[in-house]
């Protein structure tokens, strides 16, 4: 297996890119996409500081590194894809992690999500 640091995909950079893009809930199926939740995640994402973005990117990179080194199917599929499909799927995973992370960073914005 190729060493993690030699992979063509770079989760740290993908995470930084995701943090700079508007959150539209594209990590969720249309049936589960709730406009209120998407708006709350986007508001929290906009409040992220450069330090929080770097911390999140490091978290995503470490999560991917551990998954790859342990042979997690989802990460191996992303890493071994011969097309952009693997990279695109990793964007989906990282957007999903961002949604959860931003609401933990800004809990006041998360209030009422279960209503």
URZIKA-V875062 format. One record per pair of residues at least 6 apart in sequence whose C-alpha atoms are under 7 Angstrom apart, sorted by sequence separation. I is the first residue (numbers start at 0). J is the second residue. If there is no record, write none. Layout:
i = {I & I}
j = {J & J}
This chain:
i = {102 & 67 & 78 & 102 & 24 & 66 & 67 & 77 & 76 & 77 & 63 & 77 & 77 & 24 & 23 & 22 & 22 & 22 & 21 & 18 & 18 & 59 & 15 & 15 & 14 & 11 & 14 & 11 & 11 & 10 & 11 & 10 & 10 & 44 & 40 & 43 & 43 & 3 & 40 & 40 & 43 & 26 & 43 & 26 & 26 & 39 & 8 & 39 & 6 & 36 & 13 & 17 & 8 & 14}
j = {108 & 74 & 85 & 109 & 32 & 74 & 75 & 85 & 85 & 86 & 74 & 88 & 89 & 37 & 37 & 37 & 40 & 41 & 41 & 44 & 52 & 93 & 52 & 56 & 56 & 56 & 59 & 57 & 59 & 59 & 60 & 60 & 63 & 101 & 98 & 101 & 102 & 64 & 101 & 102 & 105 & 91 & 108 & 94 & 95 & 108 & 78 & 109 & 78 & 112 & 90 & 94 & 86 & 93}
